[in-house]
Amino acid sequence: MKFVIIGGDAAGMSAASRAKRTMPEMDAIVLEKTEDVSYSACGMPYNIADADRPIDDLVVRTADVFRNKQGIDLFTGCCAEAIDVKNGSVTGTIDNGESFRFFYDRLLIATGGRPIVPDLPGFDLPGVVALKSLADGRRIKHYIKDNDVKKAVIVGMGYVGLEMAEALRARGIEVDMVKPGSDLLPWMPRELAAEVKRELDGNQVRLHLGGEITKIEKTGARLGVVCGDRTLPADMVLVAVGIEPNSQLAADAGIETGVGNAIAVNHQLQTSNEAVYAAGDCADAYHVVTGQKTWIPLALRANRAGWAVADNVCGQATSLEGVAGTAVFKVFNLEVARTGLSYEESNRCGFEPVDVTIQTRSRAHAHPGAATIWVNLIGDKKSRRLLGAQMVGREGVAHRINAAAVALHGQMSVKTFSETDLSYAPPFGPVWDPLLTAANQLLKKMT
């Protein structure tokens, strides 16, 4: 069997490795357009924060390990440009300009996502950067060093933008953040978002909400981000307005795309062509709360989907239930987490949402070192199901959110969740865990 994989990051290399372990005689061919495979992309902001730490510390496994120890035919610097589903082949070009063509019995598209860059004047200027690949991380570290960056503007206030604000402040760089919308983290209840804003303010990150950007201009040796009647000066501009699925290659081949323009896949990760699979940030998924298609790029999902594709290609029927959208990120000393639907998303999906927000302690009463935790829980008044959870705090958030995620996968009611046997010890939480306290309060509102 010839198993060709386009893309050599999380989903692609997970699929290649598992398939080769299961069927050693298989021809597993990976086409990766960059020189990097198998690295911790989520660790890049923390690496950038340390000027002395090599970016290659983030590499989990080098290309040569995959080639020499696992027998995978891994081709780096190979850009796939077309898929011929009728004849079962992939064509493209190598860095040196030569063309290639590989035939497949089964194909996996694992092309990931790409940063969204506004189609506005000046976003192609030197010093305007985005962070998605390891090569991007290298460029940013080199640019900061080579240009003695003292001031940066971040366009966008999502996960990556907020993590990079912390990274740049750790390097002593002044940071301004700007976005067109009027709310910081609009999916989050205002009480929780206010805590995130206070943390940013306390670390001298200047926020410019409602700033409609019209262009980036070059002013002498500096850049200027023009927002209405003001210009924010910068030595570097980081574009962090989000990512979109890299699905054009599939669409050009006649493979169906769906929500968010991601490649549409079934529970077995098959596309509209039964010989072609898709996994990772380029593909959609089912949401465990709604049962409907969604597009939420997640690292764990990419790795798990790669495994599932390999199993199916090797004849071991495997289905994935879906995702809850569980995510956590760090904003200086705050942990910010979510899973499931927000209140607004619940409304849009046809539920009758009821929510509650509580403020409590991360440890037992009078135990030293306790911090405040804010918890928001959402339930459906009609079905009584738990729909989502969001949390903010200085400790006890990142792993506590997993209990709510498991409840969503189990389609628990709020009452059942309120009766779960969660752990207790004074250094780690009160006898009534913050999630249980929130669930009990939500039950009262739902009656």
Number of C-alpha atoms within 10 A of each C-alpha: 13 15 23 25 28 24 28 28 25 26 34 33 26 21 31 30 19 19 26 19 14 14 15 14 12 17 19 24 21 25 25 24 21 17 14 19 24 20 21 17 17 15 15 24 20 15 19 23 20 15 14 9 13 12 19 15 12 17 15 11 13 14 20 12 12 18 13 11 8 16 20 23 17 24 19 19 16 25 20 22 15 16 24 14 18 8 10 15 17 21 16 18 16 17 12 8 9 9 14 14 13 16 18 22 15 20 27 28 25 31 29 27 20 18 18 14 17 15 10 11 11 17 19 13 13 12 22 20 22 24 24 19 21 23 14 14 22 16 16 20 20 14 17 21 11 9 12 12 18 16 20 25 26 27 25 22 26 16 19 23 24 22 21 24 30 23 21 23 19 17 15 13 20 19 23 20 23 23 22 15 15 11 15 20 17 13 15 20 19 13 15 22 18 15 16 24 17 12 16 20 12 11 17 14 21 17 19 20 16 15 19 15 18 15 17 22 17 15 10 7 8 13 24 21 23 17 19 12 7 11 15 17 20 25 21 25 26 23 22 25 20 20 16 18 23 21 25 18 16 25 15 13 14 14 19 17 20 14 14 16 18 27 32 27 24 16 15 18 27 20 23 16 15 10 15 24 28 33 33 31 28 29 33 27 30 20 20 21 22 16 12 12 19 22 23 23 21 14 17 14 21 25 19 17 31 29 23 26 33 28 20 17 23 18 10 12 12 16 15 16 13 20 25 25 21 21 19 19 17 19 21 19 14 19 20 25 23 28 24 28 28 24 24 14 15 21 14 11 13 10 19 16 25 21 24 20 20 19 18 19 22 25 25 19 13 9 14 10 11 21 13 15 22 23 27 25 29 26 29 22 18 11 11 19 22 31 32 28 30 27 28 27 25 19 21 21 23 20 12 16 22 18 15 25 24 15 20 25 16 13 16 17 19 27 16 14 23 21 11 11 9 14 11 14 10 15 14 17 19 20 16 15 22 24 24 19 17 25 29 18 17 24 19 9 13 16 7
